[in-house]
């Protein structure tokens, strides 16, 4: 039986108990939410990791992307990125590789990652087809499904599948006349395949086949947003909502089949539309976990897109998004390096934490209270321990050391905390 089937029968598994304990909630409450499809546990039955809970009432999780490209193939660099993203608090990692031996790298990642792993199988299917047959249009539906099953057999915990791209949705896209038609790489691959072959999307047309495959491995399906807006001008348009309506229907079918789903959400959204987007998704998809890329609140933050995404991520998380995909400073520019990955994770982690405080997630504000007390007591080791990047804080404090060790070098003897404490002690 799958997790959903266990939960619907009232069976509390050890895995559910472990997730509930880590989240500070009751196993019964977690099981009820899994049965309802508003929470998932992302862990392939073949992957020996701590199970990852994503969904209603749980801490907002973050994902970090790594992977090779044809311009740079270095397993060593990607493993260093993995170490960095785990160190700074990512809850999951996605392999978006398109260069080199993709399956070989995936198995290296599975062997070394202590956290949940996601992939986008169509990337590998398209790369294989292009290498062997010259054009992605020659890929067969069977070849695509074979790659998806390979990922499941290898132990991948969740896969992005762009099932909501349909012939009807493509016609809507033509009518909408977006500035940036499709910025999702997987979505673009499928759209090109469908137009060249004049066929329906096999992931939609043969959705039952996909569900049967996912059920075998208790593989969570992340229903991809192939028509997510790639600029603010295209946000919340009919193409985006057309796809979302389809994903809502597919979510219902998956729940009925006992398969867990996550719904992926938009990438570029104006600040004032973020909360509305989350509420629309939650209504259409009946509370299913929502996974957003950022969202970025401006299109012109190149080099600082991790900040634009953190702003959007905090608002999205506070409004109910459950899973944030990080964005690095290198977004839209190049393959991220290790420092980019670190900065992207920390920015996303800050956004998720801020969202959890706003949502009232149990225990979320406790670290902030500890930080306040450490500052009150001028306890620098305590303050450093509460920070998202202790090494950076310690390094910066050492660069301009204060004359008085209990304060910082910005205020020195005129420290407000020290001044007020001295004044209040006078009778």
N, C-alpha and C positions, 0 to 999 in steps of 0.2 A: 504493500500500500504506500501511497505517497503521503507527504506531510499533510496535505489538505484532507486526504481520506482519513488519516489517523485523527486529525483534529475534528472532523465532522462526526466521527464516531465517539468522540469524547476521550480518546486515548492520549494521555500525556506522555510523550517520549522523553528519554534522557536529554536529547538534543533541545527540546523545548524547555526543559528545566534549566539547562545551562544558559540558554539565551535569556530566559526570564530572570535568572539570578544576576546576570551581567547588567541587565537593564533596571533592576530594582522593581520588577512587577511580578504579579502572580502567574504561575504557569497556566492556570485556568483561563486567565484573561488573554494571555498570548495565544493559546490554542483556539479560543473563540475568534480572535482576529484573523488567524490563519485560515480557519474554516470559512470565514466571511470574505477572504481575499483582500483584506486591507493591510495585511502584514505578510511578509515572506521571510523564509530562512534560506539564504543563498549558500548552499553547499552541495556539490555533487556527491552522490553516495560513494564515489570512488576517490574522493579527495579528503585526505586526513588533515583537516584544519579545524580551528574553533569556528562553530557556525555563526554566520552573520545575520542578525535580525534587522530588517528594514521595514518601517511602516508606522502605523498609528501609535502614538504615545511613546515611541522609542526615540532614543537620541538620534539626531540628524547625522547621517553617515556621509562620508566623502570618498570619492573614487579618484585615482590618479592614473593617467594614461602613459604608457611607455611603448616602445617597439621600434623595430628597424625600419629603414626606408631604403630604396635603391641607391640613394645618394650616400647613405652611411649605414654600414652593417658591422656592428660591434657588440657581441654578446657581453663582453666585459663592461662596456659603458652602460648597457641596459641593466645589468645586475647591480652596478653601483647606484643607478637611479632607483632600483627596487629597494636597496638598503636605505637610501635617503628617505624615500616616501614612507617606508615602514617606521623608520626612526622618528619622523615628525608627525606621525599619527594618521596616515591614510587607512581607511577601513577595507578598501578593495583596490585592486589594480586591474586595468584593462590592457591587454596586448593588442595593439593596433598595427602590428608588423605588416609590411608589404615588400620587404627586401630580404634576400637570402633564403635559406631553408626555414620557412616559417614554422613548420611543424617541429623541427628540431629545436628551434628557439623556444617554442611554446612548452616543450617538455622540460627544458632547462628551467624555465620560469616556474612551472608546476613543482618541480623538485625543490626549488629554493624559496618559494613564496610561503610565508606563514599566514597570509591573509587570502580572502576570496579573490578569485580570478575571473574576469569576464573577457569575452572576445567578440569580434564581428566576423563570423565565418565567411561572409560573402567576399571579404577582402582576399582571403586565401584562394577561394574558388575562382575569382576573377584573375588573380595573378597567375595561377596555374593555366587557365584557359589562354590567356594572352601569350604566355611563354610557349605553349604547345601548338596553339591554333591561330595565333596572330591577332585575334579580336575577341572581346568579351561577349559579343553577340552569339558566338558559337558555343558558349557554355550551355549545357543541357540542365534541365531541372534536376535530373538524377545526380549529376555531378555536384550541384549545389547542396542537395540533401546529404550526399555522401560526406562532404566536408563538414557539415553541421554535426553529423553523427561521429565523425572522427574527433571533433572537439569534445563532444560529450564523453566518448570512450576514453579520451586522454585525461579526463577529470576536471574539465572547465566547469565553474559553478553557475555562471549565467552567460547567456549569449544575446547580443543585440540582433534582432531579426526585423527587417523593415516590411512587415506584413500589411501595413495600411496604405501602401502605394498601389493603387488600382488604376485600371484604364479610365474609370470615371474621374479619379482624382487628377490624372494627367490632363484630362480635358478641362477640369476646373483651373488647373495651373495655367493652361494656355489662355484662358479667359481673364485670369487675374492680372496678367502682365506685370509681374513682379519686377523689381530692379534686379534682385539676385534670385534667379529661379529656384535652384536647388544647391545648397552648400553642404549637405550631408553626402559624404563620399559613398557610403553604402546606398543611399537613396539615388545618387546619380548613376551608379552602376546598374541598379535595377531599372531605372527609367530608360536608360539607353538600351538595355537588353529588351525591354518590353516594346519599345518603338521599332527597333530593328527587326524583331521577330513577329511583331503585330500579335502578341499573346498577352494573356493576363499574367500578373505576378504569380509565380509558382508558390511563393510563401503564403499568398492569400488563397489562391485556387486550390492548393493542396494543404490547407491549414490543419486538417485532421491528421494528415501524415506527420506534420511537425509536432502536433500534440502527442501522438503515440510515441514518437522518438523522445520527447522531453520527459514523458512519464516514466520511461524505462530507467532513466538516470536521476529522476527528481530534479531535473535541470530547470532552473528558473528562466523564463523567457522575458527579456527586456524588449518590449514592443517599441521599435525604433521610430523616431519622428523624422522620416525622410524629407518631409516638407517643412521642417522647422525654419523659421525666419532667419536669414543670414544678415539682416540689417534692420535697423529700427523701423524704416519705412514699410517693411513687409510684415511687421508683427501683427498677430491676431487677425490675419486676413482669412478669406474663405478657404484657401488651400490648406492652411494650417488646421482649421476647424473641420474641414472635410475629412482629413486624415484622422483627426482625433475621434470623430464620431465612429469611424470604422474600428479604431483601436478599442473603443468602448465595447463594441459588439464582440470583438475577438477576445477581449478580457472575460466576458460572460461565458463564452464557449470554453475557454481554458479552465475556468473555475469549475464548470460542470464536468469537465474531463479529469479534474483533480490535478491540474497543472498550475503552478505559481506564475504570476505575471507581475512585471513592473512596467509602468508607462513612462516613456521618455518624453521630455518636454522641450520648450523652445530655447534658443540660444541667444538671440538679440531681442530685447524687449525694453521699451521705455519704462522708466521707474514707475510711472503712474498706471501701467497696465499689468504689472507683475502679479499683484494680489488677485486681480480679476482672472488672469490666466490660470492660477492655481485653483481658484474656486470653480471655474468652468471645468477643468480637468477632473477635479474630485467629484463633481456632480455627474458628468458624462460617464466616467469610469467607476462610479460607485465606490469611491474612497480607495481605489487601488494605490499602492505606493507610487509616488511621482518622483522621477529622476530628471533633473534639469542640468543643462550645460551652462553653468554660470547662474542665471543668465546675465549677459553683458548689457549694461545700461547705457552705453554709448559706443559708437562705431569708430571713434577716433583716438582710442587709448593705446595704439600700437606701442609695444614695449612696456606697457603698464596694464595690459588686459587682465592680469590677475587681480588688480585692484577693481577694475570695472566689474569683473565677475563676482568678486567678494561682496561688493555692494548689492548686486542683484541677488546673489545667493542668500545673503542674510534676510532680505525682504521675502524672497521665495520661501525660505525655510520657516520664517515666522508665520507666513500665511498657510503653511501646511505641506510644503515640499519635504520629502523624506530622505532624499539622496542627492547630493551635489557632486557634479563632475567638476574637478578642478580645471582651471585655465592657468597657463603659465605666462610669464612675461614674453615668451617667444611666440605665443599664439599669432597666427597670420604671417609669421616672418620666417621661421626655420624650425628644424627639429630641435626640441628643447634639450639643453644640457643638464648636468646634475644640479647645478645651482638654480636653474629655472624650475626644475622639479621641486626642489626644496621650497623655493619661494611660493610656488603655486599651491603646494600642500598647506603651508602655513596660512596663506591668505584664505584658502577654502575652509581650513579648520577654524579660523577666527569667525568666519561667516556662520558656520554650523553651530558653534558655541553660542554666538549672539542670538541665533534663531532659537536654540533650545531654552535660553533664558526667557525669551519672549513667549514661547509656547508653554512655559511652566513645567518643562520636563524635570522629573524628580532628580534632585541633586545637582542640577546644572549650575546654579548660582553659588554653590558652596566654595568653589575655588576662588571666585571673585571676593567672597567674604573673607577667606583666608588672606588673600592678597591685601585687602584693606587693613586687616589687623597687622600684617607684617609691615605695611607702610606706616601705620600709626606708631609701631614700636621701632621704626627705623632698622628693621631686621633685613639686611640685604641678602643674605643667603636664602631666607624664606621667600623674598620677592623673586629672586632668580629662579628658584625651584618651581614657582607658579607660572612662569612665563612659557610661551610657546617655543622659544628658542633660547634656552639658557646660555649656550655658548656665546651667542651674539651679545646678550646683555652683559655677561662677564667681560667679554673682550672690549666692549664700548666703555664700560665703567673703568677699565684699566687704562684706556687710551688717554684720558684726562683725569687722573686720580684726584679726589678731593683732599684738601688739607685736613679737614675733619672727617674721619672715616665713616661716621654714622650718617652723613648727608651725601648729596651728589654735588658735582662740580658746577652745576648750573646756578644753584642758589647759595651753596656754601654756608657760611655762618648766618645767612639770612633765610634759611629754610623755614617755610611757613609752619610746618608741623612742629619743628623744634621751638620756634618762636612762641606759638600759641601754648604749647605744653609748659614752657617756662612761665608765661604770663598767668596761666590758670593755677599754677602751683603757689602763686603769691597770695597772701591773705590781706 
